[in-house]
Amino acid sequence: MERPWKEGFSKSITFIVTKDCQLACKYCYLVGKNSKERMTWEVAKQAIDYILDHESEFKEDSVVWEFIGGEPFLEIELIDTICDYLKTEMFYRNHHWFNSYRFNFSTNGINYHTEKVQRFINKNREHLSIGITIDGTKRKHDLNRIWKTKEMEQGVMPRPEEKHGSYDDVIKNIPLWLAQFPNEGTKVTISSADIPYIYESVLHLYSLGIHEVNINCVFEDVWKEGDDVRFEEQLMQLADAIIDGGYYEDYTCSFFSEHIGKPMDKVQENQNWCGAGMMLSIDAAGNFYPCTRFAGYSLRNKKPIIIGNVHDGIDKNKLRPFLTLDRTTQSPKECIDCEVASGCAWCQGENYDAADTPTIYQRATAICKMHKARVRANNYYWNKLYRKLELEGLREEYEKSKRKVKQEIC
């Protein structure tokens, strides 16, 4: 019997199939990328067998089998084998996840057109989500998303004139990707150096036919004096362009949301921001993590937090602290009482890595001023949009269309 996909009630299980990547993005949180640690089929099979053998412990209605690196498509043959085995085993076991699953990828897009990747896509099209990361204009993309060199592998950074950006290698695959996945969005990352290019980059992505731009600021403490002012100015320009150009009708940018910038509802909004502890990640050694950000190659200052392995299973005592996380257990009073607290995000792994001690209960607040700048720009955006819609007598129609889209997604 076919089981419906329930995105809001899904378990996220991540295979770290490789720690290698063709790129050396400057803002990448994966500080320990290397070409040696690659998952074997034996480890992957042990992980799958453990998870499927313990069906009663994974009660979510649906599952997202996620593949990351580094760059996951560097290991497309292994991934193909894993996915074939998953489909077969879930069918034979009559597992409650059979036909209620997704294979999910976030890729740099460089290998997207290759024969092996395309064969995999054609085989799994109905259960597949693929997002290609393109950071915006060539100027913005090539500022950070540069090709790795042999010297970089040895810890030597190239001179600026020697850096080779990857925009041209990615952009050629965007038409094929959009033809196959027209509703997929891209993921854009903002750090201090590329703030001046936000406005032009989002519009550029729209011009490529990408309708959903998921964009966020890095959580690490990289922000400089005045970055919040420049950030707000860019968002204000973008707001004008989206509203005056009518892009809001068919395009989205995650920087603009009606649901941020309000005082925290201490009952309804006290849950943890991310799913650390509710997710499961597996590395090449067969270790289990509450989230990929707790694996060693994601951490600058702390030791990895391992909650089990493919041989011994999940240690529930090590997992328990993550299940008690919420907003109040880790936020300073300033964050709890903040007048624009809603929508202020955090990364649990960055909280841990930036903490004064090896604790998961200390919230990192480096992003504070950037969130407040975003809230100010949001207020401008929604006030301007609703004034325009009311003048044109279209606000009620716009609200209905939004509710319809939300219902279709749910």
C-alpha positions as CSV (number, residue, x, y, z in Angstrom):
1,M,0.0,0.0,0.0
2,E,1.3,3.4,-0.9
3,R,2.1,5.6,2.1
4,P,2.0,9.4,1.7
5,W,5.0,11.5,2.2
6,K,4.8,13.6,5.4
7,E,7.6,16.1,5.3
8,G,6.7,17.6,8.7
9,F,7.0,14.2,10.4
10,S,10.2,12.9,8.9
11,K,13.4,11.5,10.3
12,S,16.6,13.0,8.8
13,I,19.4,10.4,8.5
14,T,22.7,11.7,6.9
15,F,25.5,9.7,5.4
16,I,28.8,11.6,5.3
17,V,30.0,9.6,2.3
18,T,33.2,11.7,1.8
19,K,35.0,14.5,3.4
20,D,36.5,15.5,0.0
21,C,35.3,18.4,-2.3
22,Q,36.6,20.0,-5.5
23,L,36.1,23.4,-3.9
24,A,37.6,25.2,-0.9
25,C,34.9,27.7,-0.1
26,K,36.1,30.4,2.3
27,Y,33.1,30.4,4.5
28,C,32.7,26.6,4.7
29,Y,32.2,25.3,8.3
30,L,33.8,22.0,7.3
31,V,37.3,22.8,8.5
32,G,38.6,19.2,8.3
33,K,37.8,18.3,4.7
34,N,40.2,15.7,3.2
35,S,40.4,13.1,0.4
36,K,41.2,10.1,2.7
37,E,38.0,9.6,4.7
38,R,35.5,8.0,2.4
39,M,32.6,5.7,3.5
40,T,32.8,2.1,2.4
41,W,29.8,0.0,1.4
42,E,30.4,-2.3,4.4
43,V,30.0,0.6,6.9
44,A,27.0,2.0,5.0
45,K,25.3,-1.4,5.0
46,Q,25.9,-1.9,8.7
47,A,24.3,1.5,9.4
48,I,21.3,0.8,7.3
49,D,20.8,-2.7,8.8
50,Y,21.0,-1.2,12.3
51,I,18.4,1.5,11.5
52,L,15.9,-0.8,9.8
53,D,16.4,-3.6,12.4
54,H,15.3,-1.1,15.1
55,E,12.1,0.1,13.4
56,S,10.3,0.6,16.7
57,E,12.9,3.2,17.7
58,F,12.5,5.3,14.6
59,K,8.8,6.1,14.7
60,E,8.6,9.1,12.4
61,D,6.1,8.7,9.6
62,S,8.7,9.4,6.8
63,V,12.4,9.6,6.4
64,V,14.9,11.8,4.5
65,W,18.0,9.8,3.6
66,E,20.5,12.6,3.1
67,F,24.0,12.4,1.5
68,I,26.6,15.0,2.1
69,G,30.4,15.5,1.9
70,G,32.4,17.4,1.1
71,E,30.7,17.0,-2.2
72,P,28.4,13.9,-2.2
73,F,28.3,13.4,-6.0
74,L,32.0,12.5,-5.8
75,E,30.8,9.2,-4.4
76,I,27.8,8.6,-6.7
77,E,28.5,4.9,-7.2
78,L,28.4,4.2,-3.5
79,I,25.3,6.4,-3.1
80,D,23.6,4.4,-5.9
81,T,24.4,1.2,-4.2
82,I,23.1,2.5,-0.8
83,C,19.8,3.7,-2.4
84,D,19.2,0.5,-4.2
85,Y,19.7,-1.4,-1.0
86,L,17.5,0.9,1.0
87,K,14.6,0.6,-1.4
88,T,14.9,-3.2,-1.6
89,E,15.2,-3.7,2.2
90,M,12.4,-1.3,3.0
91,F,10.2,-3.2,0.6
92,Y,11.1,-6.7,1.8
93,R,10.6,-5.7,5.4
94,N,7.3,-3.9,4.7
95,H,8.9,-1.1,6.6
96,H,6.7,1.9,7.4
97,W,9.1,4.1,5.5
98,F,8.7,2.2,2.3
99,N,7.4,4.7,-0.3
100,S,7.5,7.4,2.3
101,Y,11.0,8.5,1.8
102,R,13.2,11.1,0.1
103,F,16.8,11.0,-1.1
104,N,18.2,14.5,-0.4
105,F,21.3,16.2,-1.8
106,S,22.9,19.6,-1.5
107,T,25.6,19.8,-4.2
108,N,28.1,22.3,-5.6
109,G,26.7,21.3,-9.1
110,I,30.0,20.7,-10.8
111,N,29.4,17.0,-11.5
112,Y,25.6,17.3,-12.0
113,H,25.7,16.7,-15.8
114,T,27.9,13.6,-15.7
115,E,26.5,10.3,-17.0
116,K,26.6,8.5,-13.6
117,V,24.8,11.3,-11.8
118,Q,22.2,11.6,-14.5
119,R,21.6,7.8,-14.5
120,F,21.0,8.0,-10.7
121,I,18.6,10.9,-11.1
122,N,16.6,9.1,-13.7
123,K,16.4,6.0,-11.6
124,N,15.2,7.8,-8.4
125,R,13.4,10.8,-9.8
126,E,10.1,10.4,-7.9
127,H,11.8,10.3,-4.5
128,L,14.6,12.8,-5.0
129,S,15.4,16.4,-3.9
130,I,18.5,18.1,-5.2
131,G,19.6,21.6,-4.4
132,I,22.6,23.2,-6.3
133,T,24.5,25.9,-4.5
134,I,25.0,28.9,-6.6
135,D,25.8,32.1,-4.6
136,G,24.5,34.7,-7.0
137,T,26.4,36.7,-9.6
138,K,29.8,35.5,-10.9
139,R,31.4,38.2,-8.8
140,K,29.8,37.0,-5.5
141,H,30.1,33.3,-6.3
142,D,33.7,33.4,-7.3
143,L,34.6,35.5,-4.2
144,N,34.2,32.5,-1.9
145,R,33.5,29.4,-3.9
146,I,36.9,28.7,-5.4
147,W,38.6,25.6,-6.7
148,K,40.8,23.6,-4.3
149,T,44.5,23.4,-5.2
150,K,47.2,21.0,-4.2
151,E,48.8,23.8,-2.2
152,M,45.5,24.2,-0.2
153,E,45.6,20.6,0.7
154,Q,49.0,21.3,2.3
155,G,47.6,24.3,4.1
156,V,49.0,27.0,1.7
157,M,46.5,29.6,0.4
158,P,47.0,30.8,-3.1
159,R,47.6,34.5,-3.9
160,P,44.4,36.4,-4.9
161,E,45.4,36.5,-8.6
162,E,45.7,32.7,-8.6
163,K,42.3,31.9,-7.1
164,H,40.0,30.3,-9.6
165,G,36.3,30.6,-9.0
166,S,33.7,27.9,-9.9
167,Y,30.8,30.0,-11.2
168,D,31.3,29.1,-14.9
169,D,31.5,25.4,-14.0
170,V,28.3,25.5,-12.0
171,I,26.2,27.8,-14.2
172,K,26.4,25.5,-17.2
173,N,24.4,22.9,-15.3
174,I,21.6,25.2,-14.0
175,P,19.3,24.8,-17.0
176,L,19.4,21.0,-16.8
177,W,18.8,21.1,-13.1
178,L,15.8,23.4,-13.4
179,A,14.4,21.3,-16.2
180,Q,14.5,18.3,-14.0
181,F,13.6,20.0,-10.7
182,P,11.8,23.3,-11.5
183,N,10.6,23.8,-8.0
184,E,13.9,23.3,-6.2
185,G,15.6,26.3,-4.5
186,T,19.2,27.2,-4.2
187,K,21.1,27.9,-1.0
188,V,23.1,31.2,-0.7
189,T,25.5,32.0,2.1
190,I,26.4,35.5,3.3
191,S,29.6,36.4,5.1
192,S,31.2,39.7,5.8
193,A,33.1,40.1,2.5
194,D,30.1,39.5,0.2
195,I,27.5,41.7,1.8
196,P,27.7,44.3,-1.0
197,Y,26.5,41.8,-3.5
198,I,23.3,40.5,-1.9
199,Y,20.9,42.7,-3.8
200,E,22.3,42.0,-7.3
201,S,22.8,38.3,-6.5
202,V,19.3,37.5,-5.5
203,L,18.0,39.3,-8.6
204,H,20.5,37.4,-10.7
205,L,19.3,34.1,-9.4
206,Y,15.7,35.0,-10.2
207,S,16.9,35.8,-13.8
208,L,18.2,32.3,-14.1
209,G,14.8,30.9,-13.4
210,I,15.4,30.0,-9.7
211,H,12.2,30.9,-7.9
212,E,13.2,30.0,-4.3
213,V,16.4,31.6,-2.9
214,N,17.2,30.2,0.6
215,I,19.8,32.6,1.9
216,N,21.4,33.0,5.3
217,C,24.2,34.6,7.2
218,V,27.0,32.3,8.6
219,F,26.7,31.7,12.4
220,E,30.4,32.0,13.0
221,D,31.9,35.1,14.6
222,V,33.1,36.7,11.4
223,W,31.2,40.0,11.4
224,K,32.9,43.4,11.4
225,E,31.9,46.8,12.6
226,G,29.2,48.3,10.3
227,D,28.3,45.0,8.7
228,D,24.8,45.2,10.0
229,V,24.3,48.6,8.5
230,R,25.6,47.5,5.1
231,F,23.4,44.3,5.4
232,E,20.3,46.4,6.1
233,E,21.0,48.7,3.2
234,Q,21.3,45.7,0.8
235,L,18.1,44.2,2.0
236,M,16.2,47.5,1.7
237,Q,17.4,47.8,-2.0
238,L,16.3,44.2,-2.5
239,A,12.9,44.9,-1.0
240,D,12.4,47.8,-3.3
241,A,13.4,45.7,-6.3
242,I,11.2,42.7,-5.4
243,I,8.1,44.8,-4.7
244,D,8.4,47.4,-7.4
245,G,9.3,44.7,-9.9
246,G,6.4,42.4,-8.9
247,Y,8.8,39.5,-8.0
248,Y,6.9,38.8,-4.8
249,E,4.1,37.2,-6.9
250,D,6.2,34.2,-8.1
251,Y,9.6,34.4,-6.3
252,T,10.7,34.1,-2.7
253,C,13.7,35.1,-0.7
254,S,14.0,33.6,2.8
255,F,15.5,36.8,4.2
256,F,11.9,38.2,4.1
257,S,9.5,36.6,6.4
258,E,6.4,37.8,8.2
259,H,7.1,35.6,11.1
260,I,10.2,37.2,12.5
261,G,11.0,40.2,14.7
262,K,8.5,39.8,17.5
263,P,8.9,39.1,21.2
264,M,9.3,35.4,21.9
265,D,6.2,33.5,22.9
266,K,7.7,31.7,25.9
267,V,5.3,28.8,25.6
268,Q,4.8,28.2,21.8
269,E,8.3,29.2,20.7
270,N,10.5,27.5,23.4
271,Q,11.5,24.6,21.2
272,N,15.0,24.1,20.0
273,W,15.7,25.9,16.7
274,C,17.4,22.9,14.9
275,G,16.9,19.2,15.0
276,A,20.2,18.2,16.6
277,G,19.4,15.0,18.5
278,M,16.3,14.3,16.4
279,M,18.5,13.7,13.4
280,L,21.2,11.1,12.9
281,S,24.5,11.3,11.0
282,I,26.9,8.5,10.1
283,D,30.6,9.0,9.1
284,A,33.1,6.9,7.3
285,A,34.2,5.2,10.5
286,G,30.6,4.2,11.3
287,N,30.2,6.6,14.2
288,F,26.8,8.1,14.9
289,Y,26.4,11.8,15.6
290,P,23.3,13.9,16.7
291,C,24.0,16.1,13.7
292,T,26.8,16.5,11.2
293,R,28.0,19.6,12.9
294,F,29.2,17.5,15.8
295,A,31.5,15.4,13.7
296,G,35.3,16.2,13.9
297,Y,35.6,17.7,10.5
298,S,33.0,20.3,11.4
299,L,34.7,21.5,14.6
300,R,37.4,24.1,15.1
301,N,37.8,24.0,18.9
302,K,36.0,21.0,20.4
303,K,36.1,17.3,20.3
304,P,33.4,15.4,18.4
305,I,30.3,14.2,20.2
306,I,29.7,10.6,19.3
307,I,26.4,9.0,20.4
308,G,27.1,5.5,19.2
309,N,28.3,3.5,16.2
310,V,27.1,0.8,13.7
311,H,28.4,-2.0,16.0
312,D,26.9,-1.0,19.3
313,G,24.0,1.2,18.2
314,I,22.8,4.5,19.7
315,D,23.8,5.2,23.3
316,K,20.6,6.9,24.6
317,N,22.3,8.3,27.6
318,K,24.6,10.3,25.3
319,L,21.7,11.3,23.2
320,R,19.5,12.5,26.2
321,P,21.1,15.9,26.7
322,F,20.1,16.9,23.1
323,L,16.5,15.9,23.7
324,T,16.2,18.4,26.5
325,L,17.4,21.3,24.5
326,D,15.1,24.3,24.0
327,R,15.4,28.0,23.7
328,T,15.5,28.8,27.4
329,T,18.0,26.1,28.4
330,Q,20.7,27.7,26.3
331,S,19.8,31.3,25.7
332,P,21.1,34.3,27.8
333,K,18.4,36.5,29.4
334,E,19.1,39.2,26.8
335,C,18.0,36.7,24.0
336,I,14.9,35.5,25.9
337,D,13.7,39.1,26.7
338,C,14.7,40.5,23.2
339,E,11.9,42.4,21.6
340,V,12.7,40.9,18.2
341,A,13.6,37.4,19.3
342,S,11.3,35.4,17.0
343,G,13.1,34.1,14.0
344,C,16.6,34.6,15.4
345,A,18.3,31.3,14.5
346,W,21.2,29.4,15.8
347,C,23.3,26.3,14.9
348,Q,23.6,23.8,17.7
349,G,27.0,22.7,16.5
350,E,28.3,26.3,16.4
351,N,26.9,26.8,19.9
352,Y,29.0,23.9,21.1
353,D,32.1,24.9,19.1
354,A,32.1,28.5,20.3
355,A,31.2,27.8,23.9
356,D,33.5,28.7,26.8
357,T,33.3,25.0,28.0
358,P,32.4,21.7,26.3
359,T,28.7,22.3,26.6
360,I,25.8,22.3,24.3
361,Y,23.8,24.7,26.5
362,Q,25.5,27.9,25.6
363,R,24.0,29.8,22.7
364,A,26.4,31.6,20.3
365,T,25.2,35.2,19.7
366,A,27.6,36.4,16.9
367,I,24.7,36.7,14.6
368,C,22.7,39.0,16.9
369,K,23.3,42.4,15.1
370,M,22.7,40.8,11.7
371,H,19.3,39.4,12.8
372,K,18.2,42.8,14.1
373,A,19.2,44.4,10.8
374,R,17.2,41.8,9.0
375,V,14.2,42.6,11.2
376,R,14.4,46.3,10.4
377,A,14.5,45.5,6.6
378,N,11.6,43.0,7.0
379,N,9.5,45.7,8.6
380,Y,10.2,48.0,5.7
381,Y,9.5,45.2,3.2
382,W,6.1,44.1,4.6
383,N,4.9,47.6,5.2
384,K,5.7,48.6,1.7
385,L,4.2,45.5,0.2
386,Y,0.9,45.7,2.0
387,R,0.6,49.4,1.3
388,K,1.0,48.6,-2.4
389,L,-1.5,45.8,-2.3
390,E,-4.1,47.9,-0.4
391,L,-3.8,50.7,-2.9
392,E,-4.3,48.2,-5.6
393,G,-7.1,46.4,-3.7
394,L,-5.2,43.2,-3.9
395,R,-4.2,42.4,-0.3
396,E,-7.1,39.9,0.3
397,E,-6.3,38.1,-2.9
398,Y,-2.6,37.9,-2.0
399,E,-3.4,36.5,1.5
400,K,-5.6,33.8,-0.1
401,S,-2.9,32.8,-2.6
402,K,-0.4,32.5,0.3
403,R,-2.8,30.3,2.3
404,K,-3.4,28.1,-0.7
405,V,0.4,27.6,-1.3
406,K,0.9,26.8,2.4
407,Q,-1.9,24.2,2.3
408,E,-0.5,22.6,-0.9
409,I,3.0,22.4,0.8
410,C,1.5,20.8,4.0
